[in-house]
Amino acid sequence: MDYARILHYYLYPMPRSLSQTTKDFLTFPLRAFLLVEGDKWGLSALPSERFDYVSRNVRGYCLDVGCGKYNRFVKEFLNGEGVGIDVFKYDGLTDENIVEDLSTFPFEDETFETVTFIANLNHVPEPLRDTELSEAFRVLKPGSNIVVTMGNPVAMVMTHKVVELYDKKLGTNYDVDSERGMEEEESYYLKDTEIIERLARAGFSEIEKSYFFTQWNLNHLFVGWKR
Ligand SMILES: C[S@@+](CC[C@H](N)C(=O)[O-])C[C@H]1O[C@@H](n2cnc3c(N)ncnc32)[C@H](O)[C@@H]1O
């Protein structure tokens, strides 16, 4: 029996160490409601956890589309090995991060080894979704991958509501979508079929879905390849 392979199969999807993963798995509902942004009380906040899951699929120099505040994914989880871009100048972003019109990505063909859309393809206005995914395909080197994360519809709507409530009641500023102002053609979530069809239309193949098991499979991730 190939124990190394079996061990790899079970351990690979773990975002963090075994003890951290166990604590995070057991406390998922608590974390979802109480840890909106930063890790606390020895538990992982959902954003850091999703960045960890995604970083395990990054193959090299990475473009993070819709990077959000502080360009955290590239800076903290990829040691700066990439570029984060966004349409809105959130705290911690510089002019280099801002591309107001993402219908054309300002990069040469075949620049990157991974492109990520983390918790944001639903925020790309509907008429632009295919265009941005095609741009992702263009700027990837052959043999490279795209990673898209998307929550379960009920979880996505609930999370938005919780964060909105936090900001209203506690005067915090966690809800990046309200700060920017959600447009009509954005959505709270996308169905799997829409994500898979759009990825295939943009040219990606071997599209696979996997789950964030420490979030009780309520969040998931798609990987597709440019062959
Ligand atoms: C829920 S936030 C996710 C931010 C970050 N990726 C994360 O995981 O924390 C959604 C992001 O999508 C961005 N966004 C809005 N319009 C976009 C567009 N046309 N293309 C790409 N991203 C967009 C927003 O500005 C925001 O940063």
The ligand as an SDF file (V2000), in Angstrom:
LIG
                    3D

 27 29  0  0  0  0  0  0  0  0999 V2000
  -15.6380   40.2430   -1.3810 C   0  0  0  0  0  0  0  0  0  0  0  0
  -14.3250   41.1960   -1.9940 S   0  0  0  0  0  0  0  0  0  0  0  0
  -13.0170   40.0030   -2.0230 C   0  0  0  0  0  0  0  0  0  0  0  0
  -11.6680   40.6490   -1.8540 C   0  0  0  0  0  0  0  0  0  0  0  0
  -10.5040   39.6730   -1.7310 C   0  0  0  0  0  0  0  0  0  0  0  0
  -10.2780   38.9610   -2.9570 N   0  0  0  0  0  0  0  0  0  0  0  0
  -10.7170   38.7030   -0.5880 C   0  0  0  0  0  0  0  0  0  0  0  0
  -10.8000   37.4920   -0.8260 O   0  0  0  0  0  0  0  0  0  0  0  0
  -10.7840   39.1500    0.5690 O   0  0  0  0  0  0  0  0  0  0  0  0
  -14.7500   41.4040   -3.7120 C   0  0  0  0  0  0  0  0  0  0  0  0
  -13.7200   42.1740   -4.5110 C   0  0  0  0  0  0  0  0  0  0  0  0
  -14.0860   42.2080   -5.8980 O   0  0  0  0  0  0  0  0  0  0  0  0
  -13.6600   43.4440   -6.3960 C   0  0  0  0  0  0  0  0  0  0  0  0
  -14.2500   43.7770   -7.7040 N   0  0  0  0  0  0  0  0  0  0  0  0
  -15.2550   44.6460   -7.9660 C   0  0  0  0  0  0  0  0  0  0  0  0
  -15.4600   44.7340   -9.2890 N   0  0  0  0  0  0  0  0  0  0  0  0
  -14.5500   43.9120   -9.8800 C   0  0  0  0  0  0  0  0  0  0  0  0
  -14.2470   43.6000  -11.2240 C   0  0  0  0  0  0  0  0  0  0  0  0
  -14.9010   44.1220  -12.2560 N   0  0  0  0  0  0  0  0  0  0  0  0
  -13.2620   42.7150  -11.4430 N   0  0  0  0  0  0  0  0  0  0  0  0
  -12.5850   42.1490  -10.4240 C   0  0  0  0  0  0  0  0  0  0  0  0
  -12.8200   42.4230   -9.1330 N   0  0  0  0  0  0  0  0  0  0  0  0
  -13.7940   43.2940   -8.8560 C   0  0  0  0  0  0  0  0  0  0  0  0
  -14.0380   44.4010   -5.2840 C   0  0  0  0  0  0  0  0  0  0  0  0
  -13.4740   45.6740   -5.4030 O   0  0  0  0  0  0  0  0  0  0  0  0
  -13.5770   43.6350   -4.0590 C   0  0  0  0  0  0  0  0  0  0  0  0
  -12.2390   43.8710   -3.7430 O   0  0  0  0  0  0  0  0  0  0  0  0
  1  2  1  0
  2  3  1  0
  2 10  1  0
  3  4  1  0
  4  5  1  0
  5  6  1  0
  5  7  1  0
  7  8  2  0
  7  9  1  0
 10 11  1  0
 11 12  1  0
 11 26  1  0
 12 13  1  0
 13 14  1  0
 13 24  1  0
 14 15  1  0
 14 23  1  0
 15 16  2  0
 16 17  1  0
 17 18  1  0
 17 23  2  0
 18 19  1  0
 18 20  2  0
 20 21  1  0
 21 22  2  0
 22 23  1  0
 24 25  1  0
 24 26  1  0
 26 27  1  0
M  CHG  2   2   1   9  -1
M  END
$$$$
